Amino acid sequence: MSDDNAIRQHTLSIIQSYLALLSQGRWNEWGELWSEDSVLEFPYAPEGAVNRYVGRNDIVAYMSGTADFIKVNRVSSVRVHPMLDPHAVVVELQIEGSITASAKPYNQRYVTFFQLKDGKIQHYREYWSPLITMEAMGGYDAYMRVLHPDRVEA
């Protein structure tokens, strides 16, 4: 097996762990997949929302905190696309769940880009529709109050 193939296989195993731990809400183990100085980006985050988290601790705090508001019932429609760079992969997936406060359905599709370095997630970019999230949460103001209360004026 070439070095690239071995690296690619390791990258794919990290992605499988990422998806399994995410769907199970095992945040401490999920966090161990990330490098200390990793970056998570949401290019389509609504205006005023945080669109970039830097560092494993901030990423885990944000993502584990969303579990208080969004109940994930299932991760489905997973398609994994290895890249020419054996450290990179694109994943398409759907989250099927609900908003905990209202029980409104939350069914969101994502396209995610992973870049690994030294066997850990170094850079992660997630594309999703904020309109679906805002609608499920009751609109922009509700979305901001729930997920970004520090950015809402009193």
Backbone torsions as a table, in degrees:
resi	resn	phi	psi	omega
1	MET	NA	131.0	-179.7
2	SER	-71.2	163.4	177.6
3	ASP	-58.1	-43.5	179.5
4	ASP	-60.2	-41.9	-179.9
5	ASN	-65.7	-40.2	178.7
6	ALA	-65.3	-42.5	178.3
7	ILE	-63.8	-45.2	-179.6
8	ARG	-61.0	-42.0	178.8
9	GLN	-63.0	-40.8	177.0
10	HIS	-64.9	-43.2	177.9
11	THR	-57.7	-46.1	-179.3
12	LEU	-65.7	-34.5	178.0
13	SER	-68.6	-35.8	175.8
14	ILE	-63.8	-40.7	-179.8
15	ILE	-65.1	-41.4	177.6
16	GLN	-62.2	-42.1	176.9
17	SER	-63.2	-43.7	178.2
18	TYR	-53.8	-51.4	-176.8
19	LEU	-65.2	-43.0	-179.6
20	ALA	-64.7	-47.9	-178.1
21	LEU	-67.4	-36.7	176.1
22	LEU	-60.4	-49.4	-176.7
23	SER	-67.2	-23.8	179.4
24	GLN	-94.0	-6.5	-179.2
25	GLY	66.3	30.2	-179.9
26	ARG	-92.0	76.2	-167.5
27	TRP	-67.5	-37.2	179.5
28	ASN	-64.2	-45.0	177.5
29	GLU	-67.6	-39.9	177.9
30	TRP	-58.8	-42.5	179.9
31	GLY	-63.1	-29.0	179.6
32	GLU	-68.0	-14.2	177.9
33	LEU	-77.5	-14.8	-175.0
34	TRP	-97.8	146.3	173.0
35	SER	-74.5	160.5	-178.7
36	GLU	-58.6	-37.4	-175.5
37	ASP	-107.2	29.5	-177.7
38	SER	-66.7	163.9	-179.2
39	VAL	-128.9	132.9	174.3
40	LEU	-118.7	128.3	-178.1
41	GLU	-126.0	142.2	173.7
42	PHE	-120.4	86.2	-176.3
43	PRO	-59.9	-26.3	-177.8
44	TYR	-103.0	19.2	176.8
45	ALA	-59.6	144.7	179.1
46	PRO	-62.0	155.5	177.1
47	GLU	-55.8	133.7	179.7
48	GLY	93.1	-18.1	179.6
49	ALA	-85.9	156.1	175.4
50	VAL	-68.6	129.6	179.9
51	ASN	-116.5	6.2	-179.0
52	ARG	-153.9	128.7	174.8
53	TYR	-120.2	137.7	-178.3
54	VAL	-123.8	128.1	178.5
55	GLY	99.2	138.7	-177.9
56	ARG	-53.1	-46.0	-175.8
57	ASN	-61.9	-43.5	179.1
58	ASP	-67.2	-37.9	179.4
59	ILE	-65.3	-47.6	-179.6
60	VAL	-64.9	-41.0	179.1
61	ALA	-60.5	-45.5	-180.0
62	TYR	-64.5	-52.9	-174.4
63	MET	-65.2	-42.3	179.4
64	SER	-67.4	-31.8	177.1
65	GLY	-66.0	-30.7	179.1
66	THR	-65.5	-23.6	179.8
67	ALA	-64.8	-20.3	176.0
68	ASP	-72.7	-19.9	-173.6
69	PHE	-116.4	-26.6	-178.2
70	ILE	-123.9	119.5	177.7
71	LYS	-93.1	119.6	178.3
72	VAL	-91.1	116.8	176.4
73	ASN	-89.9	-32.1	-174.4
74	ARG	-163.0	143.1	169.1
75	VAL	-105.4	122.9	-174.7
76	SER	-136.3	179.6	177.1
77	SER	50.4	41.1	-177.9
78	VAL	-79.3	126.8	173.4
79	ARG	-130.4	122.3	-177.9
80	VAL	-106.6	128.7	-177.4
81	HIS	-121.0	97.6	175.1
82	PRO	-62.7	149.5	-179.0
83	MET	-105.4	172.1	174.8
84	LEU	-61.9	-39.3	173.9
85	ASP	-72.1	118.1	-175.3
86	PRO	-67.6	-10.5	177.7
87	HIS	-90.5	-1.5	-173.1
88	ALA	-122.2	148.6	177.1
89	VAL	-154.7	149.8	173.9
90	VAL	-113.9	136.7	-179.6
91	VAL	-128.4	130.5	170.9
92	GLU	-103.7	139.5	179.0
93	LEU	-158.6	166.3	175.3
94	GLN	-128.3	137.3	172.9
95	ILE	-101.2	127.5	174.4
96	GLU	-112.7	121.7	-177.7
97	GLY	-168.1	-152.2	-178.8
98	SER	-153.2	161.9	174.1
99	ILE	-83.9	124.1	-172.4
100	THR	-62.4	-39.2	-176.2
101	ALA	-68.5	-33.6	-173.3
102	SER	-115.6	-13.3	-174.1
103	ALA	65.4	11.7	176.5
104	LYS	-67.1	144.4	180.0
105	PRO	-62.2	143.1	173.5
106	TYR	-129.1	100.5	-179.7
107	ASN	-124.1	105.6	-170.3
108	GLN	-124.1	138.4	173.8
109	ARG	-101.0	144.1	-178.0
110	TYR	-132.3	149.1	165.0
111	VAL	-124.2	122.6	-174.4
112	THR	-123.5	141.0	177.5
113	PHE	-113.3	125.2	178.7
114	PHE	-112.9	137.4	171.2
115	GLN	-128.9	121.2	179.7
116	LEU	-101.7	153.0	174.9
117	LYS	-144.2	130.1	-179.0
118	ASP	53.9	36.4	175.3
119	GLY	78.4	8.3	-179.6
120	LYS	-126.1	156.3	175.7
121	ILE	-68.8	121.5	-178.7
122	GLN	-103.0	-41.0	-177.5
123	HIS	-140.6	132.0	-177.6
124	TYR	-134.9	128.7	179.5
125	ARG	-127.0	127.0	-174.2
126	GLU	-121.1	123.7	176.9
127	TYR	-106.0	126.7	-178.2
128	TRP	-153.5	167.8	-179.6
129	SER	-95.1	110.8	176.3
130	PRO	-64.6	-22.5	179.7
131	LEU	-63.7	-39.7	178.2
132	ILE	-64.5	-44.5	-179.6
133	THR	-64.7	-46.6	-179.2
134	MET	-63.1	-42.2	179.1
135	GLU	-61.8	-44.0	-179.3
136	ALA	-64.5	-31.2	-177.9
137	MET	-90.8	-6.1	178.3
138	GLY	101.3	19.7	176.1
139	GLY	112.0	174.0	-176.1
140	TYR	-59.2	-48.0	-177.1
141	ASP	-61.0	-43.4	178.7
142	ALA	-64.8	-41.9	177.7
143	TYR	-57.2	-47.5	-178.6
144	MET	-66.7	-41.2	179.6
145	ARG	-62.3	-37.9	-176.4
146	VAL	-79.6	-51.0	-172.0
147	LEU	-94.4	-20.5	-177.8
148	HIS	-140.1	55.8	-176.5
149	PRO	-60.7	-25.8	179.6
150	ASP	-72.6	-9.5	-178.9
151	ARG	-108.8	8.0	-179.3
152	VAL	-105.2	131.3	177.5
153	GLU	-74.8	139.8	-178.3
154	ALA	-75.1	NA	NA
